[in-house]
Amino acid sequence: MCKRNFLLIFTAFLVAFGLGGCRSLPPSKPSSEWAPQEARGAAVFQAKCARCHYPTSTQPLHGPGLQALTKLKAMPSGAPPTDERLTAVILHGRQMMPGTPLTDDQLNDLLAYLRTL
């Protein structure tokens, strides 16, 4: 009986977790509405990040997809997507992601672009 109750609770948890993960994400800001800084950030993304990350999908490439990254409560690592945390991950890397050297202007432009996703 105990095993059956455990299986029922476990199954209910999986269903609830699965349904919670199915919510739609907010759409990315259209490129036609980007401010100049956001457009420069998109260029930085294409040059430095696009080989490993999809910008407008949650599907992984070599790293996680970044759609709505700054609009979520937590990044794939579980950390909140604050500018400080994003900066640390971008500049210093994390796990398999290498650090990416950027100038202050490139970093600020990239952060502005990431907020459009």
Secondary structure as GFF3:
##gff-version 3
##sequence-region A 1 117
A	DSSP	alpha_helix	2	20	.	.	.	ID=ss1
A	DSSP	three_ten_helix	31	33	.	.	.	ID=ss2
A	DSSP	alpha_helix	36	48	.	.	.	ID=ss3
A	DSSP	three_ten_helix	69	71	.	.	.	ID=ss4
A	DSSP	alpha_helix	83	92	.	.	.	ID=ss5
A	DSSP	alpha_helix	104	114	.	.	.	ID=ss6
###
